[in-house]
Amino acid sequence: MTVYLDTNVIIGYCFKEDQSHPNAARVIRLLLEKLGVERFYCSPLTLVELYSYISRNIDKLRLPPELRDLVGGDEELRVRVHVRECLARLPRPITLISDTGDVVGVSVGVEVSTIGVFHKFAEALQFSPKLRLASLDLLHLMYARQLVEHIRYFATLDTDILGKAGIVEKVLGIKVVGTAPTPIYTY
């Protein structure tokens, strides 16, 4: 069994100082103990959000002393090492879902007949009226949908996604698991 981890679950689980740590730890325990999850998935969007979060909070986050000495004052390297360490702390392996598909044409109105957008964005446009979620939430779900034959669950602390769990399952065939409330992140 496999699951797509929303960025808020990864951040909450990996950083004990984060206020959502207890909720994220509960979700991870649920995934492992009750659902028997063997592998986690995330997307390039997750990596962008992780890099953004860590970059903005780098001074609050602490690397183990051996890594701190290794990276010194190189900020870019510190961020990369924090991301790597964060993903390595997860209790199961995590696989990055690659972007697939070419740019596709999407009709946007009278003045411009079509515009080229990336495949994931086109899917998000297609499912937006049905799911009625924020853009980043939609994009995470589109990545999870890419491997729907493998990914059975979408783990999140996001109250909007949790509130639409039934719709997500009906429309995409993916069960949403998680716990709320969650702090508001700006990635």
Buried (B, 14 or more C-beta within 10 A) or exposed (E): EBBBBBBBBBBBBBBEEBEBBEBBBBBBEBBBEEBEBEEBBBBBBBBEBBBBBBBEBEEEBEBEEEBEEEBEEEEEEBBBBBBEBBBEEBEBEBBEBEEEEEEBEBEEEEEEEEEEBBBBBBBBBEBEEEBEBEEBBBBBBBBBBBBEEBBBBBBBBBBBBBEBBEBBBEBBEBBBBBBBEBEEBEB
